[in-house]
Amino acid sequence: MLDDLLGRTERKEQIAALEAERDDLEAQLAAEGDRRAEAVRARQEAEERVNRLEDRIADLEGKVDADDGPVDRSFRHRETVRGRRLDAVLERLDSFEGDRESVLTAVVDEDVPVAVADLLGDRAALVDRAAPCVVCADDTGLLAVAMRPPITPEPGVKWSDGPAVDRSWFRPTGRYALALVRSDVFAVGVYEAGERVEFEGFTSDVKSDHSKGGFSQARFERLRDEQIADHVERCEAALADADADRLFVTGDSRLVGEFEADADETAAVDATGEPEPALADAHASFWSVRVWGV
């Protein structure tokens, strides 16, 4: 009541109103500052993108103005890597750093993505030859490589500041089974992080190729097909008992297709001989990676 008599209540209300108005203005100024900072960042990023596009346009214009002589469309480098050499290649790839959204990673199955064609120009034809593959390239031309991993990732395109490569596409992880299936040989190993912990293998009595013609040839081929079918059934039964999280089937290109429904990956490999050494060869071949310099 005393405040009312002395006029303090009204002044206090005025002070509170002014303080609230001041706080609102300070909040507006802070928000405006944030918007300006974001606008500056956006402008800088846009300018960087414009510069990259101008460089790309100049490069394409130079190609248009060039003479019509033969174009070199050979790979700069070819190599098959595995083990420590593969680890070194992946480490080198991981170490590459670029600007924001300056490095392209593309998983190419059949058709070459537009982004890859735009970035690599006429050298995109090399990617088509290497497919299916994973392509890593940057907008300066310093990096341009295609690799064919044992594990096929989903097709797609990603721009980032470095190669977006998952090592599990290239190197064995976890517990898995890898089998070798040929017309008369079968072997399967269960592996943990690349080390074999279980093995099973056998051979089947399958007639070799027959050179006689006529009825005897047709009868021979029918008998051989029946023997191979029995062999495949034995292989399927053995694989059903494999205690593993994933299954990879390798071997004769004419037979691995029989296992596509159950296998995580299949691959044709040239591994011959007795079951155990042949499986070792198949395992090494499956985890080998083809590398091309584009």
Secondary structure by P-SEA (a helix, b strand, c coil): ccccccaaaaaaaaaaaaaaaaaaaaaaaaaaaaaaaaaaaaaaaaaaaaaaaaaaaaaaaaaaacccccccccccccccccaaaaaaaaaaaaacccccccbbbbbccccccaaaaaaacccaaaaaaaccbbbbbcccccbbbbbbbccccccccccccccccccccccccccbbbbbbcccbbbbbbbcccccccccccccccccccccccaaaaaaaaaaaaaaaaaaaaaaaaaaaccccbbbbbccccccccccccccbbbbbbccccaaaaaaaaaaaaabbbbbcc
